[in-house]
Amino acid sequence: MREISPKEVEEMINNSKDINLIDVREDDEVAEGKIPGAVHIPLGSVESRMNELDKSKEYVMVCRSGGRSGRACQLLESQGFEVINMNGGMLAWEGKTE
């Protein structure tokens, strides 16, 4: 599984790079703040909502610490999606939140 650091994600956002973030945390966690522009799809809904994703795009998966997003990556990779896990999750995120 490919991984990316929170700092690299922040740099991509700051440099206006096209980045597709999926936050797989639960509603209450996301309510405390998420990375601007991230799409919220709770881990338990990823399988039923993968039809909303485009296989021609690359997605960066985010959770609290990197575990749930890693599971989401495995699921999506097995279905032919290009995904990268943000290691350390929101616990390691130092950038802006909304």
N, C-alpha and C positions, 0 to 999 in steps of 0.2 A: 504494500500500500504506500502510495506517495504521500509525503507530508510536507507541510509548509509551516513556518514559524508565524506567530502573531505579528511580529515586527515586519516580516515580508509582506503579509496581507495589508498591514497599515501603509507600507510604502507603495504598494500597488494602488490603493485607494487614493492616497495623496498625489500620485502621479497620473490620476485619471485613467488608469488602466481598466479595461473591461473585465470586471470580476463578478462572478455569480456566487453569492454566499447563500448557503442554506443553514439556518439555525434550527437544530433538532431538539432543543431543550423544551421543557414543559411551559405552559402558558404563564404560570406564576414566576418562573425564572426569567422569561423574556420580558415580563412586565417591569422587571428591575433594570432593564436596559439591554439593548442589542446593538450590534454593529450597524451603523446607518446603511440602509440599502439591502440588508439581509432579509431573505424571505423566511418566514417562520413555518416550518413543517415539523411538528413533533415527531420524534423517532417512531412512535407507534402508528403514525399515519403515512410514513414514507412509502411503504409498499403500495398502499391504496391510492396515493397521490403522485406516483412516479410518472403518470401520464401527463402531468403538468410540466414535466422537465423535457428538455430538448437534448437528444443524444449527440447533436453536433456541437454542443457547448460543454465547457469544462466547469465543474462546480467545486467550490471549497466548502466543506462541511464543518460546522462549528457546534460545540456543546459547552458544557461547564468546564470539563477538564481534558477532553479528548477521547474518552472511552465510548460514549454513545455515538459520537460523530464517526468514530472508527467502525462501529457496527453498521452505521448507515452507509459508509463507504463500501464495506464488504458486500452489502445487499445490492447497492447500485452498480458496483463493478460487475457483479455476477449477471446483471441484466444489460451489460454493454455500455454503461455510462462511464465518462471520464471524470474521476473525482479525486480530490486531494483532501487529506485530513489536516485541520489546523491543530498542531500539537499544543498541548497545554490549555486549550480551550479559552473560555472567557476569564478563567482565573489568571491567565498569563496576558490577557489583552490589556494594553495600556492606552489605546487610542480612544477616540470619541465614541459615545454611545447615544442612542436615542430612545 
